[in-house]
Structures are given as structure tokens and as C-alpha cells.
Amino acid sequence: MRCSIEQHPFACSRSASAPARRTLRAVHPLRAVRALRPAAGAAALLLAGCSGGVLDPRGRVGMEERSLILTAAALMLIVVVPVIVLTITFAVRYRASSRKAVYRADWSHSRPLEIVVWVVPCLIVGALGYLAWTRSHSLDPFRPLSSAEPPVSIQVVSLDWKWLFIYPAEHVASVNEVAFPVGTPVDFSVTSDTVMNSFFIPQLGSQIYSMAGMRTQLHLEASTPGRYAGLSANFSGDGFSRMRFAALALSAGGYRSWLERARRTGQVLDWSAYRELAAPSENAPVRYFSGVQAGLFNKVVDEYADRPPMRMSALP
């Protein structure tokens, strides 16, 4: 029997011939889903090799942030998963070849369904708002971390296109490499001697912006020894993609050895040497300075207190 365009689709499907029904079954939605399984497996395999990011934390702050991300994702999946399941269910149950579906053209309203559609999302949004409010305050980058160990103070200056780390208590400095003892809070004071950048060690936690004429703070702690990738998360010109540094979480003995290696370099970072260092350069090698001019970091901050920074390298 042939179906005219005026006939109801369900009526057509019931009277369709066996070959036609077999053709319809060939494009069954569940079969399409099964066909995607190899691709999904390959994608999962590729993602399993991704490490070193915010979902692979190695510090107290990073672990709390991962917990917040996963909790928020789980709450949102309460809506996402049922929508996906119901979409596939409706597509299968009410397909043209189905013999079980009932056509109810006069159906218009369901109070239980309306309650589910509106109440559940409202509860989820409320829970997400509560989490965002409370955890944003507990993970405030300016908030010191509680610990029995005294924090290590490190001053950070973003340059074109490298990072300078100053240890005011130890009177040493380094370029594109920062070290600190594992299990000890680190108090970063961050500024910029050029355009705005973003100081970020993904496995340890929050990022913080570095801005000329301003001092921002970031408190982190590494719970596992290792070498972690640091980067600038804010575009700052031609050398931005290579503006990276190594963050070394060392044992107490390893940290002392690192400081001694820096002290043996014999190079002193005074204002004249700093101005040479601040000149734009890409792929800058790791350097150490055995001495630092007193108040150098404050002088960098005060340099732009009354005027905006300008670097020819930042211009198009």
C-alpha cells in the first residue's frame, strides 16, 4: 500500500510493506549511537593522555578547585543526562515505524511535568549559586593558606616575554624558573613591567593577573614534589606563546641546594641590570642572580604609579 502525503505518518507506517519497515529499521537511532562507540572510545583514550592541567592538581588549592569544577559539572548533568536520554527515547519510541506509540493530538498540559521542568532547574541554579558564593570566598587568591610552616615570599614581575622571580628574604632572583619547598605555602606578590599578563601554574591552582603599577597576590601550595609548567594565560604580544616557566616543588634539602646554586652565579640584579633584562626577548634561558637591589620590586611597581606603561613591542 502506498501512503499519500495527506495520510497520518503513523497510519502509513503500520501499512507499509516489510521491505520499507526494514529500511526504516536500518537507520534506527540506537544503531547510530552504537556506530559512534569506536569514535567515543578513541576520544576517551586521547583525553586519558592529557595531564598537567587543572584536572590533575598537585596542590591544596588546585584540589579544591577541581572538586568545585566536578561538583558543578555533576549538578548540571542532572539536567543534561535526562535530556539526552529522553531525546533518544522519543526518537526511538515515536519513530514512523513504531507500532507501540500512541498518537494523542489532544494532549496539552501536564502539571507534574511542569513541576519537574521548572523546580529541578531552579534547585540546581540555587545550589550552583551557593557553591559559587562560598567557594569563591574560601578560594580567594589574596587569602593566606593556613599552615604550621611559615610561607615563602616570592615577588613576580612579568616582562616581555619572560618571568622574573625575586626572593626578598634570600636576596636571590631567577628568570623563567621558580622553586619552593613542597608542603609549604607560597606567598606570591605579582606585578608587571609591561602590558597585563596572567600568572598561572595550572596544577597548583588559581591564576592571577599581573598589572603595571599594581601589586596582586596569590597563595599556593604544592603537596607533591615535581616540576610543574607555568605560563601566561593572557595574550601579551608576539612572544606570548613562549612566555613559560618551570615551577619546582622541592624537598627542604633540594630547595636549599637550589638557593645555593643561585648564590654561586655572582651576578647581581641592580636597577641597571634589571633594565637590560626588561628589554623584550623571546625564549629567554633560565638565569640566576646571587644578589638583588633592595626594594627593586617596589620600584618596579612605583614606576607606573602616575602614568600608564608603554612598550613598543606591545603595539601592532
C-alpha positions in Angstrom: 0.0 0.0 0.0 1.3 3.4 -0.9 0.9 6.4 1.5 -0.3 9.7 0.3 1.1 12.9 1.7 -2.3 13.6 3.4 -2.2 10.4 5.4 -1.1 10.3 9.0 2.5 9.1 9.3 1.7 6.5 11.9 -1.1 5.1 9.7 1.4 4.9 6.8 4.0 3.1 9.0 1.5 0.4 10.0 0.5 -0.3 6.5 4.0 -0.1 5.0 5.5 -3.2 3.4 8.1 -5.3 5.1 11.0 -4.1 2.9 10.0 -0.5 3.8 10.0 -1.3 7.5 13.4 -3.0 7.2 14.7 0.2 5.5 13.4 2.3 8.4 15.0 0.0 10.9 18.3 0.4 9.1 18.5 3.9 10.3 17.4 3.1 13.9 18.8 5.8 16.3 20.3 3.3 18.6 22.3 1.8 15.8 23.7 5.2 15.0 24.7 5.6 18.7 26.4 2.2 18.6 28.3 3.3 15.4 29.8 6.2 17.4 31.2 4.0 20.1 34.6 3.5 18.5 35.0 7.2 18.0 34.0 7.9 21.6 36.4 5.3 22.8 39.2 6.8 20.7 38.4 10.3 22.1 38.4 9.0 25.7 41.8 7.3 25.0 43.3 10.6 23.8 41.9 12.5 26.7 43.4 10.0 29.1 46.8 11.1 28.0 46.1 14.7 28.9 47.8 15.6 32.2 49.4 18.6 33.8 46.2 20.7 33.8 43.6 21.9 36.3 42.1 18.4 36.5 45.4 16.9 37.5 46.1 19.0 40.6 49.2 18.7 42.8 48.4 21.3 45.5 45.8 22.1 48.1 44.2 25.0 46.1 44.2 23.0 42.9 42.4 20.0 44.5 39.7 22.3 46.0 39.2 23.9 42.6 39.0 20.5 40.9 36.4 19.5 43.4 34.4 22.6 42.7 34.5 22.0 38.9 33.5 18.4 39.2 30.7 19.2 41.7 29.3 21.9 39.4 29.5 19.6 36.4 27.7 16.8 38.3 24.9 19.2 39.2 24.5 20.3 35.6 24.4 16.7 34.4 21.2 16.2 36.4 19.6 18.2 33.6 21.8 17.3 30.7 21.7 13.4 31.1 17.9 13.1 31.3 17.5 15.5 28.3 19.9 13.3 26.2 18.2 10.1 27.3 14.7 11.5 26.7 15.7 12.8 23.2 16.9 9.4 22.2 13.9 7.7 23.8 11.4 9.9 22.0 13.2 9.5 18.7 13.0 5.7 19.1 9.6 5.3 20.6 7.8 7.7 18.3 9.5 6.9 15.1 7.4 6.4 12.0 7.8 2.6 12.0 6.8 2.2 15.7 3.7 0.1 16.5 3.6 0.9 20.2 3.4 4.7 20.1 0.0 6.3 20.7 -0.9 9.5 18.9 -2.5 11.9 21.3 -3.3 15.0 19.4 -5.4 16.5 22.2 -2.7 16.4 24.9 -1.8 19.9 26.0 -0.7 20.1 29.7 0.8 18.1 32.5 1.1 19.6 35.9 3.7 17.0 37.2 5.8 17.6 34.1 5.7 21.4 34.5 6.8 21.0 38.2 9.8 18.8 37.1 10.7 21.2 34.3 10.8 24.3 36.4 11.5 23.2 40.0 14.6 21.0 39.3 16.5 23.6 37.3 15.7 26.2 39.9 17.1 24.0 42.6 20.2 23.3 40.6 20.8 27.0 39.9 20.3 27.7 43.6 22.9 25.1 44.5 25.3 26.4 41.9 24.9 29.9 43.2 25.6 28.8 46.8 28.7 26.9 45.7 30.0 29.8 43.7 29.5 32.3 46.5 31.0 30.2 49.3 33.9 28.7 47.4 34.8 31.9 45.7 35.5 33.4 49.1 37.3 30.3 50.5 39.5 30.2 47.4 40.2 33.9 47.3 43.8 34.2 45.9 44.5 37.0 48.4 43.6 34.8 51.3 46.7 33.3 53.0 46.8 29.5 53.4 46.7 28.1 57.0 49.8 26.1 57.8 52.2 25.4 60.6 55.1 26.2 58.2 55.9 29.9 57.6 55.2 30.9 54.0 57.9 31.5 51.4 57.6 35.1 49.9 58.3 35.4 46.2 57.9 38.6 44.1 56.9 38.1 40.5 57.4 40.5 37.6 56.1 39.8 34.2 58.2 41.1 31.3 58.2 40.9 27.5 58.3 37.8 27.3 59.6 36.2 30.4 59.1 36.0 34.1 61.3 37.4 36.9 61.2 35.9 40.4 62.7 37.7 43.3 63.2 36.2 46.8 63.4 39.2 49.1 64.4 37.1 52.2 67.0 35.1 50.5 68.3 38.0 48.3 68.4 36.0 45.1 66.4 36.1 41.9 65.7 33.9 38.8 64.3 34.1 35.3 61.8 31.6 34.0 62.3 29.3 36.9 60.8 29.4 40.4 61.4 27.0 43.2 59.8 26.5 46.6 59.7 23.7 49.3 56.9 21.2 49.0 54.2 21.3 51.6 54.9 25.0 52.4 52.6 27.9 51.5 54.0 30.3 48.9 53.0 34.0 49.0 53.4 35.4 45.5 53.3 39.2 45.1 52.7 39.9 41.4 53.2 42.9 39.2 54.0 43.8 35.6 56.6 46.0 33.9 54.7 45.8 30.6 51.2 45.1 29.4 48.8 43.0 31.5 49.7 39.3 31.9 48.3 36.4 33.9 50.4 34.3 36.2 49.3 30.7 36.1 50.5 27.3 37.4 47.6 25.1 36.3 48.4 22.1 38.6 48.7 24.2 41.7 45.7 26.4 41.4 44.3 29.8 40.7 45.7 32.3 38.2 46.2 36.0 39.0 46.6 39.0 36.7 49.8 41.0 36.7 49.3 44.7 36.0 51.7 47.6 35.8 51.6 49.9 38.8 49.6 47.4 40.9 50.5 44.5 43.2 48.3 41.5 43.3 48.7 38.4 45.5 48.4 34.7 45.1 48.8 32.0 47.7 49.6 28.4 46.6 51.0 25.2 48.0 52.4 22.1 46.3 51.6 18.8 48.0 53.7 16.7 45.8 57.3 17.2 44.7 57.7 17.8 41.0 58.3 20.1 38.1 55.2 21.9 37.0 54.5 24.0 34.0 53.8 27.7 34.4 52.6 30.1 31.8 51.0 33.4 30.9 47.2 33.0 30.4 46.7 36.4 28.9 47.8 37.5 25.4 50.6 40.0 25.6 52.2 40.2 22.1 54.4 38.3 19.7 56.2 36.2 22.3 53.2 35.3 24.4 53.1 31.6 23.4 56.7 31.1 24.6 56.2 33.0 27.8 56.6 29.9 30.0 58.4 29.0 33.2 59.2 26.0 35.3 57.8 25.7 38.9 59.9 23.4 41.0 58.4 21.9 44.2 61.4 20.6 46.0 62.2 18.9 49.3 63.7 21.1 52.1 67.2 19.9 51.1 66.6 20.4 47.4 65.3 23.9 48.0 68.4 24.8 50.0 70.6 23.4 47.2 68.6 25.5 44.6 69.2 28.6 46.6 72.9 27.8 46.9 73.2 27.3 43.2 71.6 30.8 42.6 74.0 32.4 45.1 77.0 31.0 43.2 76.3 32.8 40.0 77.9 36.0 41.0 75.5 38.2 39.1 73.8 41.0 40.9 70.4 42.3 39.9 70.6 46.0 40.4 68.4 48.6 38.6 70.8 48.9 35.6 70.9 45.1 35.1 67.1 45.0 35.6 66.5 47.5 32.8 68.7 45.4 30.4 66.7 42.3 31.5 63.4 44.0 30.9 64.2 44.5 27.2 61.8 42.4 25.0 63.2 38.9 24.2 61.7 35.5 23.4 62.7 32.1 24.6 64.8 33.6 27.4 67.0 31.0 29.1 66.9 30.3 32.8 69.1 32.7 34.7 70.0 33.2 38.4 71.1 36.3 40.3 73.1 36.0 43.5 72.1 39.4 44.8 69.1 41.8 44.3 69.0 45.5 44.9 66.9 46.3 48.0 63.4 47.5 47.1 63.7 46.6 43.4 60.2 45.1 43.3 58.6 48.2 44.9 60.5 50.4 42.5 59.0 48.5 39.5 55.5 48.9 41.0 56.1 52.6 41.7 57.5 53.2 38.2 54.0 53.3 36.8 52.1 54.7 39.7 51.4 58.0 37.9 51.5 57.0 34.2 50.4 54.1 32.1 53.0 51.6 30.8 54.0 51.7 27.2 56.2 49.2 25.3 56.8 49.5 21.6 56.7 45.7 21.4 53.1 45.8 22.6 52.0 48.0 19.7 50.6 46.4 16.5 
